[in-house]
Amino acid sequence: MEAQNTQDRPPKKSSASPPEGTAPSPIAAALQREHPEWANEVIEALGETTIVVPREHIVAACAWLKAAPGLEFNFLADVCGFDRGPEEEPRFEVNYHLFSTTRHHRVRLKVVLGEDEARVPTVTGVWRTANWHERETYDLFGVVFDDHPDLRRILLPDDWQGHALRKDFPLRGYEPYSLE
């Protein structure tokens, strides 16, 4: 099978509502109906729904999505960071991948953060598994999770300088861990 040329694809649309002629995600619609201030933007792409949530509402949005009848997102599959690069503002994203083991649906929540304000409240009170996911995001990207019960490095040595997955991190690392 021949690989599809990405230049032939139309640019991805990003809007608060889905493209004309398509139904909005029932998950996004429910969240917007109950708490419109929790959804800055809804992105529908490739059959997946991403809801951009303001940092100050992430814990409440997660708790609501976990407990809401018909949604029941009882499984936090992943929390991961993304660095858009030092030239971009806002620079960082924190993505929460939620799954319902009873309803078999999924959604991604995204919080965008500026470089000087790379902090977000912890969701360990909603899902205990967030503990390790948030520690990994802190370790590799430097995003601070406020009120986290044990925010410390999880993959890199305690004396490691910097955050290895930031786009401005030197390719060969810092001394004494340099590859040279």
ABEGO torsion letter per residue (X at the ends): XBBBBAAABBBBBBBABBBBGBBBBAAAAAAAAABAAABABBBBBGGBBBBBBBAAAAAAAAAAAAABBGAGBABBABBBBBBAEAABOBABBBBBBBBBAAAGBBBBBBBBBBAAABBBBBAAAABAAAAAAAAAAAAAAGBBBBGBABBBBAABBAABBEBAABAABBAAEBOAABAX
